[in-house]
Each structure stands twice: as structure tokens, then as C-alpha cells.
């Protein structure tokens, strides 16, 4: 949900300045920790698979046109095709960014927004357990995304190589 709001913000096309580079450095800054690697790889595998089902129609998925033809969980999400397209692309692109450890926080933000919407808008009424279409599974993915939002990419990430370890 937050992702969709953020996408509607105008993109600034001014030349790159020192302030812009400072912001990029803050986004990619990460610590030399290894705990993020298994979280990144697991979340990336799940989100790339789910995103490619929705965007590419792979792994038995319905494909992009069928997915964006559905309904959104909240009435304010109009036009529905736009919000559903953003959700599908957030899963796929967010998963790719997290898997590479490149702009990890951006990818984690994409996924966190999509999973928060899934928890509150789709699965909350099913109770906790996934066997009843509950929010257990998307909540776990949301927690993984939030952990990466906080920690960054960690070791073995493009972010770490670009930031040279600055935190």
C-alpha cells in the first residue's frame, strides 16, 4: 500500500548533486554481518517465484493480464489494474533486488508494502493459520522484509561492495 503511494510521487530529474549521493549512500549502507544472507536468499526465492507467476505466467501462474484483471482488497485502490500491476512488479523486482543485494532496502520496501497489504486486506479475515488462508505466511514474509529494511544487504551484497562497508 505504501509502495503504491510512493510511486505516485513525481520523480526528480535534476542533475545528481552531493545531497543525492548522500541519500544513495544512506540507502546502500550496510553492516558486515552474515545473518542477512539467508534471509535475503530465502525471501528472494519466494518473491521471484510469486512475482514471476503474476508477471510472466511461469510456475503455473495466470500471467500479467489475468492478474491485473482481478480485484483489489481495498475500495480506494482505483484503478484496480494499476495497483495490481504495482503489487506484481513489486514482488518480482523486489525479489530480484534483494537476491542481488542491490538497493536491498528499496526491494525490501516494495515487498513490505505488498505483504502489509496482503496481511491486512486479504488474509486477516482467515485468522492466523495459513491452512485457513490466514495471515501467517505473508506476515513471515513481511517480517523478513522489515529485517532487511533495517539491516540492509549485509555481506555478499552489491550494496556492501558499493558502500565499502560504510554504515
Number of C-alpha atoms within 10 A of each C-alpha: 19 13 19 19 10 10 10 8 8 7 7 7 6 7 7 9 8 9 9 12 11 10 11 13 16 15 19 28 24 27 19 18 13 12 12 22 19 11 18 27 17 16 25 27 16 14 24 24 19 20 26 23 21 27 24 18 17 14 12 10 17 16 18 20 14 13 18 21 13 11 15 19 16 13 9 8 15 12 11 18 19 15 21 24 18 19 25 27 21 26 29 27 20 29 30 23 22 32 25 17 28 22 21 31 28 21 25 31 20 27 31 29 21 27 25 19 22 20 22 15 15 18 22 17 13 15 13 16 13 13 11 12 15 18 24 19 18 21 20 14 23 24 15 19 29 18 17 27 18 11 19 32 34 25 19 15 23 20 26 22 17 14 17 14 15 15 15
